[in-house]
Amino acid sequence: MVVADLGCSSGPNTFLMLTEVLKTIGKQCQRLGVEPPEMLFFLNDLPGNDFNTLFQSINVFEESVRAEKDAMSVPHFIAGLPGSFYGRLFPSQSVHIFHSSYSLHWISQVPEGLENKGEHTPPNKGNLYIGKTSPPLVVKLYQDQFQRDFSVFLKSRFDELVPGGQIVLTFLGRNKVDIYNGEMSSVWGLVSESLNSMVLEGLVEEGTLDSFHPPVYAPSTEEAKAVINEQGLFQIINIEMFESNWDPYDDSDDDFVFDSIQSGANFATTIRSVLEPIIASHFGAAIVDELFTRFAMNAAKHLLKEKTKYAVLALCLKKKEQM
């Protein structure tokens, strides 16, 4: 049985999905009194991912598996697979389950048309991603890029899945009707606020900021369903949107933040772990510490007024039978 994790990264959470799959299969096979199948896990990410660190972590993972009675009975093998999931990665009808966690909100490229050619004011001046002053053209460019990418993703997985194979996806989405006030817009708004303050102080060049366009898009449930239904390749088993606090250490359902300064710092640490590579690549590593110090302060001020959350889209899709 072949399972592929798309956008696996190289952190400690990479192996959580593998452990859960092994435990589930082990329990089910014990209940049925049958031998568990051999499992082959493919860990996929872009070629720039730290696969060396990932592979060095396998021994720790195997030790944890041996401690799980249900999981240890399932024979399994692990392989790495560099490449973009916006295209084919596997032979036809060779994979049983695809899994991807917090990756599909990264689109394949910056939407064409956002770049400033130096002839006029940048189309999204003053904003990163989609902000309250972004023109409708910018919104459409991001939406069109997401639709193209998600279509390519689904068609590629359809070709690679065995009949009846399934896809399980979680990625950042948008729960708010107002696209200019979406949850991801709030996050990038804080990044923009922090960078713009550094421009005013001469720490970042204005032109460098104007040329920075994050390749991200957070769709609504309706937008994701529209692409799936238009293609007609998958049956939607389940699709839902849930919320997650910005502060990873805050698991309360309260509508206020107990310690906005600490939560702002925790949030900044989380965001830095994700954004530091692209920030350092575009602006240089020298600004990173100052940027996220300011980000933490701006996040604390925001959380003092409003407890904003991530919107997370979760989907389970099943490959339709070909007629």
C-alpha atoms as a printed R data frame, in Angstrom:
    type eleno elety resid chain resno       x       y       z
1   ATOM     1    CA   MET     A     1   0.000   0.000   0.000
2   ATOM     2    CA   VAL     A     2   1.439   3.369  -1.042
3   ATOM     3    CA   VAL     A     3   0.821   6.586   0.913
4   ATOM     4    CA   ALA     A     4   2.301   9.947  -0.116
5   ATOM     5    CA   ASP     A     5   2.685  13.022   2.080
6   ATOM     6    CA   LEU     A     6   2.885  16.120  -0.123
7   ATOM     7    CA   GLY     A     7   4.689  19.142   1.298
8   ATOM     8    CA   CYS     A     8   6.188  17.125   4.139
9   ATOM     9    CA   SER     A     9   8.760  19.738   5.282
10  ATOM    10    CA   SER     A    10  11.467  18.481   7.656
11  ATOM    11    CA   GLY     A    11  10.280  19.336  11.164
12  ATOM    12    CA   PRO     A    12   9.208  17.055  14.033
13  ATOM    13    CA   ASN     A    13   5.582  16.983  12.831
14  ATOM    14    CA   THR     A    14   6.541  15.315   9.545
15  ATOM    15    CA   PHE     A    15   6.128  11.810  10.933
16  ATOM    16    CA   LEU     A    16   2.845  12.326  12.810
17  ATOM    17    CA   MET     A    17   0.774  11.268   9.809
18  ATOM    18    CA   LEU     A    18   2.873   8.129   9.308
19  ATOM    19    CA   THR     A    19   2.419   7.116  12.937
20  ATOM    20    CA   GLU     A    20  -1.357   7.571  12.784
21  ATOM    21    CA   VAL     A    21  -1.628   5.545   9.567
22  ATOM    22    CA   LEU     A    22   0.428   2.692  11.027
23  ATOM    23    CA   LYS     A    23  -1.588   2.675  14.272
24  ATOM    24    CA   THR     A    24  -4.912   2.702  12.426
25  ATOM    25    CA   ILE     A    25  -3.941  -0.108  10.058
26  ATOM    26    CA   GLY     A    26  -2.410  -2.129  12.897
27  ATOM    27    CA   LYS     A    27  -5.581  -1.884  14.996
28  ATOM    28    CA   GLN     A    28  -7.849  -2.746  12.082
29  ATOM    29    CA   CYS     A    29  -5.805  -5.773  11.051
30  ATOM    30    CA   GLN     A    30  -5.696  -7.055  14.634
31  ATOM    31    CA   ARG     A    31  -9.466  -6.657  14.891
32  ATOM    32    CA   LEU     A    32  -9.993  -8.590  11.662
33  ATOM    33    CA   GLY     A    33  -7.336 -11.170  12.457
34  ATOM    34    CA   VAL     A    34  -5.415 -10.607   9.210
35  ATOM    35    CA   GLU     A    35  -1.806  -9.839   8.372
36  ATOM    36    CA   PRO     A    36  -1.148  -6.116   7.854
37  ATOM    37    CA   PRO     A    37  -0.064  -5.008   4.374
38  ATOM    38    CA   GLU     A    38   3.395  -3.689   3.635
39  ATOM    39    CA   MET     A    39   3.353   0.113   3.622
40  ATOM    40    CA   LEU     A    40   5.462   2.391   1.447
41  ATOM    41    CA   PHE     A    41   5.498   6.055   2.496
42  ATOM    42    CA   PHE     A    42   6.736   8.748   0.123
43  ATOM    43    CA   LEU     A    43   7.731  12.056   1.710
44  ATOM    44    CA   ASN     A    44   7.509  14.811  -0.892
45  ATOM    45    CA   ASP     A    45   8.562  18.439  -0.879
46  ATOM    46    CA   LEU     A    46  10.380  20.909  -3.097
47  ATOM    47    CA   PRO     A    47  14.052  20.121  -3.862
48  ATOM    48    CA   GLY     A    48  15.162  22.891  -1.495
49  ATOM    49    CA   ASN     A    49  13.647  21.066   1.491
50  ATOM    50    CA   ASP     A    50  16.138  19.781   4.074
51  ATOM    51    CA   PHE     A    51  15.835  16.094   3.211
52  ATOM    52    CA   ASN     A    52  19.103  15.313   5.042
53  ATOM    53    CA   THR     A    53  17.576  16.409   8.344
54  ATOM    54    CA   LEU     A    54  14.407  14.531   7.446
55  ATOM    55    CA   PHE     A    55  16.230  11.258   6.808
56  ATOM    56    CA   GLN     A    56  18.326  11.669   9.958
57  ATOM    57    CA   SER     A    57  15.059  11.810  11.919
58  ATOM    58    CA   ILE     A    58  13.864   8.419  10.687
59  ATOM    59    CA   ASN     A    59  15.665   6.511  13.462
60  ATOM    60    CA   VAL     A    60  13.857   8.571  16.105
61  ATOM    61    CA   PHE     A    61  10.581   7.891  14.300
62  ATOM    62    CA   GLU     A    62  11.255   4.142  14.222
63  ATOM    63    CA   GLU     A    63  11.942   4.161  17.966
64  ATOM    64    CA   SER     A    64   8.583   5.835  18.566
65  ATOM    65    CA   VAL     A    65   6.869   3.266  16.335
66  ATOM    66    CA   ARG     A    66   8.358   0.420  18.359
67  ATOM    67    CA   ALA     A    67   6.784   1.983  21.447
68  ATOM    68    CA   GLU     A    68   3.331   1.867  19.809
69  ATOM    69    CA   LYS     A    69   1.968  -1.662  20.070
70  ATOM    70    CA   ASP     A    70  -0.533  -1.196  17.237
71  ATOM    71    CA   ALA     A    71   1.899   0.477  14.845
72  ATOM    72    CA   MET     A    72   4.908  -1.794  15.360
73  ATOM    73    CA   SER     A    73   3.182  -4.763  13.714
74  ATOM    74    CA   VAL     A    74   2.890  -3.047  10.315
75  ATOM    75    CA   PRO     A    75   5.885  -3.499   7.974
76  ATOM    76    CA   HIS     A    76   6.777  -0.187   6.381
77  ATOM    77    CA   PHE     A    77   9.336   1.587   4.228
78  ATOM    78    CA   ILE     A    78  10.085   5.298   3.760
79  ATOM    79    CA   ALA     A    79  11.382   7.153   0.701
80  ATOM    80    CA   GLY     A    80  11.915  10.802  -0.163
81  ATOM    81    CA   LEU     A    81  10.612  12.380  -3.354
82  ATOM    82    CA   PRO     A    82  11.691  15.929  -4.297
83  ATOM    83    CA   GLY     A    83   9.475  17.848  -6.719
84  ATOM    84    CA   SER     A    84   6.498  20.184  -6.998
85  ATOM    85    CA   PHE     A    85   3.061  18.691  -6.353
86  ATOM    86    CA   TYR     A    86   1.695  21.073  -8.991
87  ATOM    87    CA   GLY     A    87   2.333  18.388 -11.578
88  ATOM    88    CA   ARG     A    88   2.867  14.626 -11.869
89  ATOM    89    CA   LEU     A    89   5.070  12.897  -9.292
90  ATOM    90    CA   PHE     A    90   4.107   9.210  -9.560
91  ATOM    91    CA   PRO     A    91   3.273   6.604 -12.215
92  ATOM    92    CA   SER     A    92  -0.375   6.200 -13.163
93  ATOM    93    CA   GLN     A    93  -2.593   4.410 -10.631
94  ATOM    94    CA   SER     A    94   0.230   3.744  -8.187
95  ATOM    95    CA   VAL     A    95  -0.822   5.575  -4.986
96  ATOM    96    CA   HIS     A    96  -3.600   4.631  -2.557
97  ATOM    97    CA   ILE     A    97  -3.720   7.734  -0.337
98  ATOM    98    CA   PHE     A    98  -2.428  11.273  -0.709
99  ATOM    99    CA   HIS     A    99  -2.057  13.484   2.341
100 ATOM   100    CA   SER     A   100  -1.084  17.144   2.497
101 ATOM   101    CA   SER     A   101  -1.070  19.359   5.568
102 ATOM   102    CA   TYR     A   102  -0.693  23.157   5.512
103 ATOM   103    CA   SER     A   103   0.858  23.281   2.043
104 ATOM   104    CA   LEU     A   104  -1.782  23.997  -0.604
105 ATOM   105    CA   HIS     A   105  -2.241  27.642   0.354
106 ATOM   106    CA   TRP     A   106   1.218  28.080  -1.215
107 ATOM   107    CA   ILE     A   107   0.532  28.591  -4.909
108 ATOM   108    CA   SER     A   108   3.030  27.619  -7.594
109 ATOM   109    CA   GLN     A   109   4.181  31.159  -8.377
110 ATOM   110    CA   VAL     A   110   3.538  34.833  -7.832
111 ATOM   111    CA   PRO     A   111   0.532  35.670 -10.038
112 ATOM   112    CA   GLU     A   112   1.622  37.235 -13.313
113 ATOM   113    CA   GLY     A   113   0.767  40.916 -13.420
114 ATOM   114    CA   LEU     A   114   1.762  41.767  -9.847
115 ATOM   115    CA   GLU     A   115   5.352  42.611 -10.716
116 ATOM   116    CA   ASN     A   116   6.288  46.271 -10.873
117 ATOM   117    CA   LYS     A   117   7.972  46.996 -14.210
118 ATOM   118    CA   GLY     A   118   9.258  50.340 -12.938
119 ATOM   119    CA   GLU     A   119   6.973  52.322 -15.230
120 ATOM   120    CA   HIS     A   120   4.197  53.191 -12.796
121 ATOM   121    CA   THR     A   121   2.952  52.645  -9.265
122 ATOM   122    CA   PRO     A   122   2.900  48.933  -8.327
123 ATOM   123    CA   PRO     A   123  -0.628  47.488  -8.701
124 ATOM   124    CA   ASN     A   124  -0.727  46.381  -5.063
125 ATOM   125    CA   LYS     A   125   1.177  49.316  -3.551
126 ATOM   126    CA   GLY     A   126   1.215  49.279   0.241
127 ATOM   127    CA   ASN     A   127  -0.053  45.707   0.547
128 ATOM   128    CA   LEU     A   128   1.329  42.232   0.829
129 ATOM   129    CA   TYR     A   129  -1.161  39.638  -0.423
130 ATOM   130    CA   ILE     A   130  -4.755  40.995  -0.489
131 ATOM   131    CA   GLY     A   131  -5.340  44.060   1.682
132 ATOM   132    CA   LYS     A   132  -8.186  46.515   2.128
133 ATOM   133    CA   THR     A   133  -6.736  48.847  -0.521
134 ATOM   134    CA   SER     A   134  -5.903  46.133  -3.067
135 ATOM   135    CA   PRO     A   135  -7.650  46.784  -6.409
136 ATOM   136    CA   PRO     A   136 -10.051  44.145  -7.822
137 ATOM   137    CA   LEU     A   137  -7.439  43.223 -10.448
138 ATOM   138    CA   VAL     A   138  -5.061  42.002  -7.735
139 ATOM   139    CA   VAL     A   139  -7.782  39.868  -6.161
140 ATOM   140    CA   LYS     A   140  -8.588  38.299  -9.537
141 ATOM   141    CA   LEU     A   141  -4.917  37.561 -10.241
142 ATOM   142    CA   TYR     A   142  -4.612  35.642  -6.971
143 ATOM   143    CA   GLN     A   143  -7.915  33.820  -7.483
144 ATOM   144    CA   ASP     A   144  -7.066  32.807 -11.045
145 ATOM   145    CA   GLN     A   145  -3.656  31.488  -9.985
146 ATOM   146    CA   PHE     A   146  -5.220  29.392  -7.219
147 ATOM   147    CA   GLN     A   147  -7.828  27.964  -9.579
148 ATOM   148    CA   ARG     A   148  -5.198  26.979 -12.148
149 ATOM   149    CA   ASP     A   149  -2.913  25.439  -9.547
150 ATOM   150    CA   PHE     A   150  -5.626  23.527  -7.691
151 ATOM   151    CA   SER     A   151  -6.934  22.171 -11.004
152 ATOM   152    CA   VAL     A   152  -3.467  20.912 -11.968
153 ATOM   153    CA   PHE     A   153  -3.017  19.424  -8.496
154 ATOM   154    CA   LEU     A   154  -6.299  17.508  -8.643
155 ATOM   155    CA   LYS     A   155  -5.770  16.240 -12.203
156 ATOM   156    CA   SER     A   156  -2.275  15.012 -11.314
157 ATOM   157    CA   ARG     A   157  -3.506  13.181  -8.219
158 ATOM   158    CA   PHE     A   158  -6.433  11.690 -10.157
159 ATOM   159    CA   ASP     A   159  -4.021  10.155 -12.652
160 ATOM   160    CA   GLU     A   160  -1.748   8.817  -9.901
161 ATOM   161    CA   LEU     A   161  -4.410   7.331  -7.597
162 ATOM   162    CA   VAL     A   162  -5.589   3.743  -7.804
163 ATOM   163    CA   PRO     A   163  -9.346   3.303  -8.389
164 ATOM   164    CA   GLY     A   164 -11.152   4.405  -5.241
165 ATOM   165    CA   GLY     A   165  -8.037   6.134  -3.888
166 ATOM   166    CA   GLN     A   166  -8.460   9.116  -1.597
167 ATOM   167    CA   ILE     A   167  -6.920  12.518  -0.846
168 ATOM   168    CA   VAL     A   168  -6.877  14.119   2.612
169 ATOM   169    CA   LEU     A   169  -6.004  17.832   2.630
170 ATOM   170    CA   THR     A   170  -5.750  20.582   5.222
171 ATOM   171    CA   PHE     A   171  -4.636  24.092   4.327
172 ATOM   172    CA   LEU     A   172  -5.323  27.688   5.266
173 ATOM   173    CA   GLY     A   173  -8.593  29.037   3.938
174 ATOM   174    CA   ARG     A   174 -10.966  31.951   4.314
175 ATOM   175    CA   ASN     A   175 -14.026  31.810   6.530
176 ATOM   176    CA   LYS     A   176 -15.049  35.439   6.047
177 ATOM   177    CA   VAL     A   177 -17.238  36.547   3.147
178 ATOM   178    CA   ASP     A   178 -15.226  39.744   2.694
179 ATOM   179    CA   ILE     A   179 -12.130  38.681   0.767
180 ATOM   180    CA   TYR     A   180 -10.394  41.939   1.714
181 ATOM   181    CA   ASN     A   181 -10.738  41.069   5.392
182 ATOM   182    CA   GLY     A   182  -9.842  37.387   5.306
183 ATOM   183    CA   GLU     A   183  -7.899  35.605   8.012
184 ATOM   184    CA   MET     A   184  -4.729  35.360   5.910
185 ATOM   185    CA   SER     A   185  -5.036  39.040   5.015
186 ATOM   186    CA   SER     A   186  -4.817  39.828   8.736
187 ATOM   187    CA   VAL     A   187  -1.551  37.898   9.049
188 ATOM   188    CA   TRP     A   188   0.061  39.468   5.993
189 ATOM   189    CA   GLY     A   189  -1.281  42.844   7.067
190 ATOM   190    CA   LEU     A   190   0.859  42.598  10.205
191 ATOM   191    CA   VAL     A   191   3.902  41.614   8.134
192 ATOM   192    CA   SER     A   192   3.223  44.573   5.833
193 ATOM   193    CA   GLU     A   193   2.818  46.958   8.759
194 ATOM   194    CA   SER     A   194   6.128  45.810  10.219
195 ATOM   195    CA   LEU     A   195   8.012  46.102   6.926
196 ATOM   196    CA   ASN     A   196   6.523  49.506   6.101
197 ATOM   197    CA   SER     A   197   7.689  50.868   9.455
198 ATOM   198    CA   MET     A   198  11.199  49.692   8.574
199 ATOM   199    CA   VAL     A   199  10.940  51.450   5.199
200 ATOM   200    CA   LEU     A   200  10.076  54.715   6.963
201 ATOM   201    CA   GLU     A   201  13.187  54.345   9.119
202 ATOM   202    CA   GLY     A   202  15.425  53.532   6.160
203 ATOM   203    CA   LEU     A   203  16.023  49.938   7.241
204 ATOM   204    CA   VAL     A   204  14.351  48.490   4.133
205 ATOM   205    CA   GLU     A   205  14.289  49.985   0.651
206 ATOM   206    CA   GLU     A   206  10.822  50.905  -0.591
207 ATOM   207    CA   GLY     A   207  11.456  49.331  -3.985
208 ATOM   208    CA   THR     A   208  12.462  46.052  -2.358
209 ATOM   209    CA   LEU     A   209   9.198  46.003  -0.420
210 ATOM   210    CA   ASP     A   210   7.167  46.903  -3.515
211 ATOM   211    CA   SER     A   211   8.652  43.916  -5.361
212 ATOM   212    CA   PHE     A   212   7.775  41.404  -2.630
213 ATOM   213    CA   HIS     A   213   4.689  39.327  -3.415
214 ATOM   214    CA   PRO     A   214   4.091  36.177  -1.334
215 ATOM   215    CA   PRO     A   215   2.893  33.225  -3.465
216 ATOM   216    CA   VAL     A   216  -0.072  32.355  -1.248
217 ATOM   217    CA   TYR     A   217  -3.845  32.222  -1.480
218 ATOM   218    CA   ALA     A   218  -6.450  31.209   1.105
219 ATOM   219    CA   PRO     A   219  -9.668  30.105  -0.644
220 ATOM   220    CA   SER     A   220 -13.148  29.927   0.772
221 ATOM   221    CA   THR     A   221 -14.952  26.584   0.986
222 ATOM   222    CA   GLU     A   222 -17.052  27.621  -2.015
223 ATOM   223    CA   GLU     A   223 -13.975  28.414  -4.119
224 ATOM   224    CA   ALA     A   224 -12.401  25.029  -3.398
225 ATOM   225    CA   LYS     A   225 -15.665  23.188  -4.102
226 ATOM   226    CA   ALA     A   226 -16.111  25.074  -7.373
227 ATOM   227    CA   VAL     A   227 -12.786  23.788  -8.733
228 ATOM   228    CA   ILE     A   228 -13.484  20.226  -7.564
229 ATOM   229    CA   ASN     A   229 -16.978  20.170  -9.063
230 ATOM   230    CA   GLU     A   230 -15.885  21.786 -12.314
231 ATOM   231    CA   GLN     A   231 -13.330  19.048 -12.905
232 ATOM   232    CA   GLY     A   232 -15.676  16.261 -11.875
233 ATOM   233    CA   LEU     A   233 -12.819  13.897 -11.029
234 ATOM   234    CA   PHE     A   234 -13.441  13.477  -7.301
235 ATOM   235    CA   GLN     A   235 -16.340  12.831  -4.966
236 ATOM   236    CA   ILE     A   236 -16.303  15.109  -1.916
237 ATOM   237    CA   ILE     A   237 -16.475  12.801   1.108
238 ATOM   238    CA   ASN     A   238 -16.128  15.639   3.584
239 ATOM   239    CA   ILE     A   239 -15.282  19.329   3.488
240 ATOM   240    CA   GLU     A   240 -15.328  21.706   6.434
241 ATOM   241    CA   MET     A   241 -13.740  24.854   7.767
242 ATOM   242    CA   PHE     A   242 -12.482  25.100  11.327
243 ATOM   243    CA   GLU     A   243 -10.623  27.738  13.316
244 ATOM   244    CA   SER     A   244  -7.289  27.678  15.111
245 ATOM   245    CA   ASN     A   245  -5.850  30.275  17.476
246 ATOM   246    CA   TRP     A   246  -2.859  32.296  16.312
247 ATOM   247    CA   ASP     A   247  -1.028  31.437  19.517
248 ATOM   248    CA   PRO     A   248  -0.165  27.705  19.332
249 ATOM   249    CA   TYR     A   249  -0.121  27.547  23.155
250 ATOM   250    CA   ASP     A   250  -3.623  28.998  23.494
251 ATOM   251    CA   ASP     A   251  -6.196  26.211  23.262
252 ATOM   252    CA   SER     A   252  -9.057  28.193  24.807
253 ATOM   253    CA   ASP     A   253 -12.308  29.044  23.061
254 ATOM   254    CA   ASP     A   254 -12.479  32.452  24.745
255 ATOM   255    CA   ASP     A   255 -13.014  35.480  22.520
256 ATOM   256    CA   PHE     A   256 -10.210  37.374  24.242
257 ATOM   257    CA   VAL     A   257  -6.470  36.853  24.769
258 ATOM   258    CA   PHE     A   258  -5.306  36.566  28.379
259 ATOM   259    CA   ASP     A   259  -1.749  37.831  27.739
260 ATOM   260    CA   SER     A   260  -1.538  39.645  24.412
261 ATOM   261    CA   ILE     A   261   2.210  40.320  24.693
262 ATOM   262    CA   GLN     A   262   3.058  36.653  25.256
263 ATOM   263    CA   SER     A   263   0.589  35.499  22.602
264 ATOM   264    CA   GLY     A   264   2.036  38.023  20.151
265 ATOM   265    CA   ALA     A   265   5.528  36.665  20.822
266 ATOM   266    CA   ASN     A   266   4.351  33.059  20.427
267 ATOM   267    CA   PHE     A   267   2.597  33.919  17.180
268 ATOM   268    CA   ALA     A   268   5.688  35.717  15.865
269 ATOM   269    CA   THR     A   269   7.836  32.664  16.589
270 ATOM   270    CA   THR     A   270   5.421  30.442  14.675
271 ATOM   271    CA   ILE     A   271   5.189  32.788  11.693
272 ATOM   272    CA   ARG     A   272   8.950  33.267  11.631
273 ATOM   273    CA   SER     A   273   9.528  29.514  11.364
274 ATOM   274    CA   VAL     A   274   7.457  29.537   8.178
275 ATOM   275    CA   LEU     A   275   8.340  32.863   6.576
276 ATOM   276    CA   GLU     A   276  11.997  33.368   7.492
277 ATOM   277    CA   PRO     A   277  13.394  31.610   4.376
278 ATOM   278    CA   ILE     A   278  11.433  33.729   1.885
279 ATOM   279    CA   ILE     A   279  11.924  36.922   3.904
280 ATOM   280    CA   ALA     A   280  15.688  36.368   4.119
281 ATOM   281    CA   SER     A   281  15.882  35.442   0.439
282 ATOM   282    CA   HIS     A   282  14.166  38.649  -0.684
283 ATOM   283    CA   PHE     A   283  15.234  41.238   1.900
284 ATOM   284    CA   GLY     A   284  18.409  39.688   3.287
285 ATOM   285    CA   ALA     A   285  18.966  37.864   6.567
286 ATOM   286    CA   ALA     A   286  20.068  41.047   8.364
287 ATOM   287    CA   ILE     A   287  16.507  42.366   8.787
288 ATOM   288    CA   VAL     A   288  14.895  39.172  10.068
289 ATOM   289    CA   ASP     A   289  15.378  39.666  13.825
290 ATOM   290    CA   GLU     A   290  14.159  43.270  13.754
291 ATOM   291    CA   LEU     A   291  11.225  42.422  11.499
292 ATOM   292    CA   PHE     A   292   9.829  39.734  13.766
293 ATOM   293    CA   THR     A   293  10.444  41.804  16.891
294 ATOM   294    CA   ARG     A   294   8.184  44.427  15.333
295 ATOM   295    CA   PHE     A   295   5.773  41.760  14.147
296 ATOM   296    CA   ALA     A   296   5.417  40.447  17.714
297 ATOM   297    CA   MET     A   297   4.625  43.953  18.988
298 ATOM   298    CA   ASN     A   298   2.095  44.604  16.221
299 ATOM   299    CA   ALA     A   299   0.490  41.202  16.776
300 ATOM   300    CA   ALA     A   300   0.182  41.927  20.514
301 ATOM   301    CA   LYS     A   301  -1.579  45.235  19.790
302 ATOM   302    CA   HIS     A   302  -3.922  43.484  17.357
303 ATOM   303    CA   LEU     A   303  -4.739  40.658  19.788
304 ATOM   304    CA   LEU     A   304  -5.468  43.149  22.538
305 ATOM   305    CA   LYS     A   305  -8.332  44.464  20.396
306 ATOM   306    CA   GLU     A   306  -9.422  41.275  18.645
307 ATOM   307    CA   LYS     A   307  -8.679  37.568  19.032
308 ATOM   308    CA   THR     A   308  -8.179  36.681  15.385
309 ATOM   309    CA   LYS     A   309  -7.838  33.058  14.315
310 ATOM   310    CA   TYR     A   310  -6.655  31.029  11.376
311 ATOM   311    CA   ALA     A   311  -9.312  29.536   9.122
312 ATOM   312    CA   VAL     A   312  -8.335  25.991   8.151
313 ATOM   313    CA   LEU     A   313  -9.969  24.111   5.289
314 ATOM   314    CA   ALA     A   314 -10.118  20.309   5.611
315 ATOM   315    CA   LEU     A   315 -11.153  18.040   2.738
316 ATOM   316    CA   CYS     A   316 -11.437  14.333   2.041
317 ATOM   317    CA   LEU     A   317 -11.868  13.415  -1.639
318 ATOM   318    CA   LYS     A   318 -12.381  10.061  -3.334
319 ATOM   319    CA   LYS     A   319 -11.406   9.327  -6.915
320 ATOM   320    CA   LYS     A   320 -14.438   8.779  -9.109
321 ATOM   321    CA   GLU     A   321 -14.683   5.735 -11.328
322 ATOM   322    CA   GLN     A   322 -13.974   6.416 -14.982
323 ATOM   323    CA   MET     A   323 -16.897   5.656 -17.261
